[in-house]
């Protein structure tokens, strides 16, 4: 378990925001990604279940 924790710490440390950056993400980007993710998820569920209607 310690190896996994140190691996996570290494990845987190290397992917941190640049110094002086607050790491803000525009709200429009977040909303776009959420809608796209939910659309793909619903598409996969519908494909798995078959056509309804």
C-alpha positions as a LaTeX table, in Angstrom:
\begin{tabular}{lrrr}
\hline
Residue & $x$ (\AA) & $y$ (\AA) & $z$ (\AA) \\
\hline
Unk1 & 0.00 & 0.00 & 0.00 \\
Unk2 & 2.88 & 2.36 & 0.70 \\
Unk3 & 4.08 & 2.03 & $-2.90$ \\
Unk4 & 0.70 & 3.14 & $-4.24$ \\
Unk5 & 0.65 & 6.12 & $-1.89$ \\
Unk6 & 4.11 & 7.26 & $-2.92$ \\
Unk7 & 3.18 & 6.83 & $-6.60$ \\
Unk8 & 0.11 & 9.03 & $-6.08$ \\
Unk9 & 2.22 & 11.65 & $-4.28$ \\
Unk10 & 4.74 & 11.65 & $-7.15$ \\
Unk11 & 2.01 & 12.10 & $-9.78$ \\
Unk12 & 0.32 & 14.83 & $-7.74$ \\
Unk13 & 3.58 & 16.67 & $-7.25$ \\
Unk14 & 4.46 & 16.59 & $-10.96$ \\
Unk15 & 1.02 & 17.67 & $-12.17$ \\
Unk16 & 0.59 & 20.62 & $-9.81$ \\
Unk17 & $-0.29$ & 24.06 & $-11.14$ \\
Unk18 & 2.65 & 26.36 & $-11.94$ \\
Unk19 & 3.89 & 28.60 & $-9.11$ \\
Unk20 & 1.80 & 31.72 & $-8.73$ \\
Unk21 & $-1.17$ & 30.16 & $-10.51$ \\
Unk22 & $-4.44$ & 29.68 & $-8.68$ \\
Unk23 & $-5.40$ & 26.81 & $-10.98$ \\
Unk24 & $-8.81$ & 28.27 & $-11.80$ \\
Unk25 & $-10.83$ & 26.50 & $-14.47$ \\
Unk26 & $-13.45$ & 28.50 & $-16.39$ \\
Unk27 & $-17.02$ & 27.53 & $-15.52$ \\
Unk28 & $-17.88$ & 27.11 & $-19.20$ \\
Unk29 & $-15.20$ & 24.44 & $-19.54$ \\
Unk30 & $-16.52$ & 22.54 & $-16.54$ \\
Unk31 & $-20.10$ & 22.68 & $-17.80$ \\
Unk32 & $-19.09$ & 21.58 & $-21.31$ \\
Unk33 & $-17.17$ & 18.60 & $-19.94$ \\
Unk34 & $-20.05$ & 17.60 & $-17.64$ \\
Unk35 & $-22.61$ & 17.72 & $-20.44$ \\
Unk36 & $-20.33$ & 15.80 & $-22.81$ \\
Unk37 & $-19.57$ & 13.14 & $-20.19$ \\
Unk38 & $-23.24$ & 12.67 & $-19.31$ \\
Unk39 & $-24.19$ & 12.49 & $-22.99$ \\
Unk40 & $-21.60$ & 9.82 & $-23.69$ \\
Unk41 & $-22.62$ & 7.91 & $-20.57$ \\
Unk42 & $-26.30$ & 7.96 & $-21.56$ \\
Unk43 & $-25.37$ & 6.90 & $-25.10$ \\
Unk44 & $-23.42$ & 3.92 & $-23.80$ \\
Unk45 & $-26.25$ & 2.92 & $-21.48$ \\
Unk46 & $-28.80$ & 3.18 & $-24.29$ \\
Unk47 & $-26.59$ & 1.13 & $-26.61$ \\
Unk48 & $-26.20$ & $-1.54$ & $-23.92$ \\
Unk49 & $-29.95$ & $-1.67$ & $-23.18$ \\
Unk50 & $-31.05$ & $-1.48$ & $-26.79$ \\
Unk51 & $-33.44$ & 0.90 & $-28.50$ \\
Unk52 & $-36.38$ & 2.00 & $-26.40$ \\
Unk53 & $-39.58$ & 3.49 & $-27.77$ \\
\hline
\end{tabular}
